[in-house]
Amino acid sequence: MASGNAAGNAGNAGKREKIGQVGHRARIAAGLFWADYGYLGATVEEFEAGGADWVHIEMRDGKYMDFAAPRGGIDILDGIRPHTSLEVEVQLQMMRPTFDLFRQLKDLGADLISLPIETTGEMLMQQVIFVKETLELKVGVWAWQGTPIVSFEQYVPFVDIVEYECKAPFWKPTSGARSPHTVDPIMYDNIGRLHDMIVAAGREPVCDLMEDGGLNEGNVEQFISRGMTVGEFSSPLLKGKSGKFKPGSGEIAAAVRSLRAKMDAASDTHRGPAGLKAR
């Protein structure tokens, strides 16, 4: 059963554009990576109250990318689903995800499954179609910086979102509110090229374009100006100089609202009703 806060925000959530419904406004995918996992339900409620557009979960298998421990498993999806009326994305960070997992994610309330280009293997196109047509969920593909942009081209006609994630020297410690990601100038060009690929396929109104990692109020306008329609944010919404924000303090919702204002202003400058203005 949804909490009172989540239910109270249902009307506002209904006014938000859904994943794959691209319009004037660039949107916020609120990530749980830096959340205090003792307060996950309250955290997603505050995301929604502050004006986030959907919730982003990174789900690992313990093998992917040499991260030794799994993170963001099906228990996280199961735990937060009753606390928000927002759509929930599960970005799979794992080796060769399976059809059985996709069915589990649907049963637990996922709205979007984002598949890893680099580690899904020869079944990627088949899995895109299975998620979209058999499970009737939204589907995306994603990859880390360094994966050739052309790797996305075959999937653009079929997916609801394309996600490109900037590099992260994960072996280095982070401090304060800083993100572990590093945004190179080439990432602006990468997003621009992906946007042009989506436009060339005639998919600009229905295929979102996400930059993942390293985004903040200081650089988000540059990405919006190149065609980004949604940004994934975790550090800016969940951490400050004194550490992780706690639900109930008002800091999480305030961070979302501050970011929302910055993104709305950038959208007014760079986007029209149907997409990116001419560069």
C-alpha positions as CSV (number, residue, x, y, z in Angstrom):
1,M,0.0,0.0,0.0
2,A,1.4,3.4,-0.9
3,S,2.2,5.8,1.9
4,G,0.2,8.9,2.4
5,N,3.0,11.1,1.0
6,A,3.3,9.0,-2.2
7,A,-0.5,8.9,-2.6
8,G,-0.7,12.7,-2.1
9,N,1.8,13.2,-4.9
10,A,0.0,11.0,-7.3
11,G,-1.8,13.9,-9.0
12,N,1.5,15.8,-9.5
13,A,3.2,12.7,-10.9
14,G,0.4,12.2,-13.4
15,K,1.2,15.6,-14.9
16,R,4.9,14.7,-15.5
17,E,6.1,13.3,-18.8
18,K,6.7,9.6,-18.7
19,I,9.8,7.8,-19.9
20,G,9.9,8.0,-23.7
21,Q,7.5,10.9,-23.9
22,V,9.9,13.7,-24.9
23,G,8.8,17.3,-24.9
24,H,10.0,20.7,-23.9
25,R,11.2,19.9,-20.4
26,A,14.4,18.1,-19.6
27,R,13.8,15.7,-16.7
28,I,15.3,14.3,-13.6
29,A,16.0,10.6,-13.0
30,A,16.7,10.4,-9.3
31,G,19.3,7.8,-8.5
32,L,19.5,5.9,-5.3
33,F,23.2,5.0,-5.4
34,W,24.2,7.4,-2.6
35,A,21.0,7.0,-0.6
36,D,21.0,6.1,3.1
37,Y,19.6,2.6,2.7
38,G,17.9,2.8,6.1
39,Y,15.5,5.3,4.7
40,L,14.8,4.2,1.1
41,G,11.0,4.5,1.2
42,A,11.2,8.0,2.7
43,T,13.9,9.0,0.2
44,V,11.8,8.2,-2.9
45,E,8.9,10.0,-1.3
46,E,11.0,13.1,-1.0
47,F,12.3,12.7,-4.6
48,E,8.6,12.8,-5.7
49,A,7.7,15.7,-3.4
50,G,10.6,17.7,-4.8
51,G,9.7,17.2,-8.4
52,A,11.8,14.3,-9.7
53,D,10.4,12.5,-12.8
54,W,11.4,8.9,-12.1
55,V,13.5,6.8,-9.8
56,H,16.7,5.2,-11.1
57,I,18.1,1.9,-9.6
58,E,21.4,0.4,-10.5
59,M,21.2,-3.3,-10.1
60,R,24.5,-5.4,-10.0
61,D,25.3,-9.0,-9.9
62,G,28.6,-9.0,-8.1
63,K,30.6,-9.8,-11.2
64,Y,30.1,-6.8,-13.4
65,M,33.0,-4.2,-13.6
66,D,34.9,-6.0,-10.8
67,F,32.6,-4.4,-8.2
68,A,32.9,-7.3,-5.7
69,A,29.5,-6.7,-4.0
70,P,26.0,-6.7,-5.5
71,R,24.1,-3.5,-5.1
72,G,20.5,-2.4,-5.7
73,G,19.0,-5.9,-6.0
74,I,15.3,-6.9,-6.4
75,D,14.8,-6.3,-2.7
76,I,15.4,-2.6,-3.3
77,L,12.8,-2.5,-6.1
78,D,10.4,-4.4,-3.9
79,G,11.0,-2.1,-1.0
80,I,10.5,1.3,-2.7
81,R,7.7,0.4,-5.1
82,P,4.9,1.0,-2.6
83,H,6.3,4.4,-1.7
84,T,6.0,6.2,-5.0
85,S,3.7,6.7,-7.9
86,L,6.7,7.7,-10.1
87,E,8.0,5.3,-12.8
88,V,10.9,3.2,-11.6
89,E,13.9,2.3,-13.9
90,V,16.2,-0.6,-13.3
91,Q,19.5,-0.1,-15.0
92,L,21.1,-3.6,-15.1
93,Q,24.9,-3.6,-14.4
94,M,25.6,-7.3,-14.8
95,M,26.9,-10.0,-17.0
96,R,24.4,-11.5,-19.4
97,P,21.1,-10.7,-17.7
98,T,18.4,-13.3,-18.1
99,F,14.8,-13.5,-19.3
100,D,13.8,-14.9,-15.9
101,L,15.2,-11.7,-14.2
102,F,13.2,-9.5,-16.6
103,R,10.0,-11.3,-15.5
104,Q,10.9,-10.8,-11.8
105,L,11.4,-7.1,-12.4
106,K,8.0,-6.8,-14.1
107,D,6.3,-8.7,-11.3
108,L,7.9,-6.3,-8.7
109,G,6.8,-3.2,-10.5
110,A,9.6,-2.0,-12.7
111,D,8.5,0.3,-15.5
112,L,11.8,0.5,-17.5
113,I,14.6,-2.1,-17.8
114,S,17.8,-0.6,-19.2
115,L,20.2,-3.3,-20.7
116,P,24.0,-3.0,-20.9
117,I,25.3,-3.0,-24.4
118,E,28.8,-4.2,-23.3
119,T,27.9,-7.2,-21.3
120,T,24.5,-8.6,-22.6
121,G,26.1,-10.3,-25.6
122,E,24.5,-11.6,-28.7
123,M,21.0,-11.7,-27.1
124,L,20.7,-8.0,-26.7
125,M,18.3,-7.3,-29.6
126,Q,16.2,-10.3,-28.7
127,Q,16.0,-9.1,-25.1
128,V,15.0,-5.6,-26.1
129,I,12.1,-7.0,-28.1
130,F,11.1,-9.4,-25.3
131,V,11.0,-6.7,-22.7
132,K,9.1,-4.3,-25.0
133,E,6.6,-6.7,-26.7
134,T,6.2,-9.7,-24.4
135,L,6.5,-8.0,-21.0
136,E,5.1,-4.7,-22.3
137,L,7.6,-2.7,-20.3
138,K,9.7,0.2,-21.5
139,V,13.2,-0.7,-22.5
140,G,16.5,1.1,-22.9
141,V,20.2,0.4,-23.7
142,W,23.1,1.9,-21.9
143,A,26.9,1.8,-22.0
144,W,30.0,3.4,-20.4
145,Q,32.0,6.2,-22.0
146,G,34.5,4.5,-24.4
147,T,31.9,2.4,-26.1
148,P,31.7,3.6,-29.7
149,I,28.6,5.8,-30.3
150,V,27.8,3.7,-33.4
151,S,27.0,0.8,-31.0
152,F,23.7,2.4,-30.1
153,E,22.5,2.8,-33.7
154,Q,20.8,-0.5,-34.2
155,Y,18.7,-0.1,-31.0
156,V,17.5,3.5,-31.5
157,P,14.4,2.4,-33.6
158,F,13.3,0.0,-30.8
159,V,14.0,1.6,-27.4
160,D,12.4,4.2,-25.2
161,I,15.7,5.6,-23.9
162,V,19.4,5.6,-24.7
163,E,21.8,6.1,-21.8
164,Y,25.5,7.0,-21.9
165,E,27.5,7.0,-18.7
166,C,30.7,9.0,-18.2
167,K,33.8,7.4,-16.8
168,A,34.3,6.8,-13.1
169,P,37.6,6.1,-11.4
170,F,35.9,4.0,-8.8
171,W,39.1,3.0,-7.1
172,K,39.5,6.6,-5.9
173,P,37.8,7.7,-2.6
174,T,35.1,10.4,-2.8
175,S,34.4,13.1,-0.2
176,G,31.5,15.4,0.6
177,A,29.0,16.0,-2.1
178,R,31.3,15.1,-5.0
179,S,30.3,12.5,-7.6
180,P,32.9,9.8,-8.3
181,H,32.4,10.4,-12.1
182,T,34.6,12.5,-14.3
183,V,33.0,14.6,-17.0
184,D,35.3,15.0,-19.9
185,P,34.6,17.7,-22.6
186,I,34.1,14.8,-25.1
187,M,31.0,13.8,-23.3
188,Y,29.2,16.9,-24.5
189,D,30.1,15.9,-28.1
190,N,29.0,12.3,-27.4
191,I,25.5,13.4,-26.2
192,G,25.3,15.6,-29.3
193,R,26.1,12.8,-31.6
194,L,23.6,10.5,-29.9
195,H,21.0,13.2,-30.2
196,D,21.6,13.5,-33.9
197,M,21.4,9.7,-34.3
198,I,18.0,9.7,-32.6
199,V,16.8,12.6,-34.8
200,A,18.0,10.9,-38.0
201,A,16.0,7.8,-37.0
202,G,12.8,10.0,-36.6
203,R,12.7,9.1,-32.9
204,E,13.2,12.5,-31.1
205,P,9.6,12.7,-29.7
206,V,9.7,9.1,-28.3
207,C,13.3,8.2,-27.4
208,D,14.8,9.8,-24.3
209,L,18.5,10.6,-24.2
210,M,20.2,10.3,-20.8
211,E,23.6,11.4,-19.5
212,D,24.5,9.4,-16.5
213,G,27.1,10.4,-13.9
214,G,28.9,13.6,-12.9
215,L,25.9,15.8,-13.6
216,N,25.3,18.8,-11.4
217,E,23.8,22.3,-11.5
218,G,27.0,23.6,-12.9
219,N,27.1,21.5,-16.1
220,V,23.6,20.4,-16.7
221,E,22.8,23.2,-19.1
222,Q,25.7,22.2,-21.4
223,F,24.2,18.7,-21.7
224,I,20.7,20.0,-22.3
225,S,22.0,22.3,-25.0
226,R,23.4,19.2,-26.8
227,G,20.2,17.2,-26.7
228,M,20.0,15.5,-23.3
229,T,16.4,15.0,-22.4
230,V,16.9,13.4,-18.9
231,G,19.8,13.4,-16.5
232,E,20.5,10.8,-13.8
233,F,21.4,12.4,-10.5
234,S,22.4,10.8,-7.2
235,S,25.2,12.8,-5.5
236,P,23.5,16.2,-6.0
237,L,20.3,15.0,-4.5
238,L,21.5,12.9,-1.7
239,K,24.8,14.3,-0.4
240,G,26.1,17.6,1.1
241,K,29.4,18.8,2.6
242,S,28.4,17.2,5.9
243,G,27.5,13.8,4.4
244,K,24.3,12.1,3.3
245,F,21.0,13.9,3.6
246,K,18.4,12.4,5.9
247,P,14.7,12.2,4.9
248,G,12.7,14.5,7.1
249,S,15.3,17.3,7.1
250,G,13.9,18.8,3.9
251,E,17.3,18.6,2.2
252,I,16.5,16.0,-0.4
253,A,13.3,17.7,-1.7
254,A,15.1,21.1,-1.6
255,A,17.9,19.7,-3.7
256,V,15.5,18.3,-6.3
257,R,13.6,21.6,-6.5
258,S,16.8,23.6,-6.9
259,L,18.0,21.3,-9.7
260,R,14.5,21.3,-11.2
261,A,14.6,25.2,-11.5
262,K,18.0,25.1,-13.2
263,M,16.9,22.4,-15.7
264,D,13.6,24.2,-16.4
265,A,15.5,27.4,-17.2
266,A,18.0,25.6,-19.5
267,S,15.0,23.8,-21.2
268,D,13.4,27.2,-21.9
269,T,16.6,28.4,-23.5
270,H,17.5,25.3,-25.5
271,R,14.4,23.3,-26.1
272,G,11.1,23.9,-28.0
273,P,7.8,22.0,-27.7
274,A,9.0,19.2,-29.9
275,G,12.7,18.9,-29.0
276,L,16.0,20.6,-29.2
277,K,16.2,24.0,-30.9
278,A,18.6,24.3,-33.8
279,R,22.2,24.5,-32.6
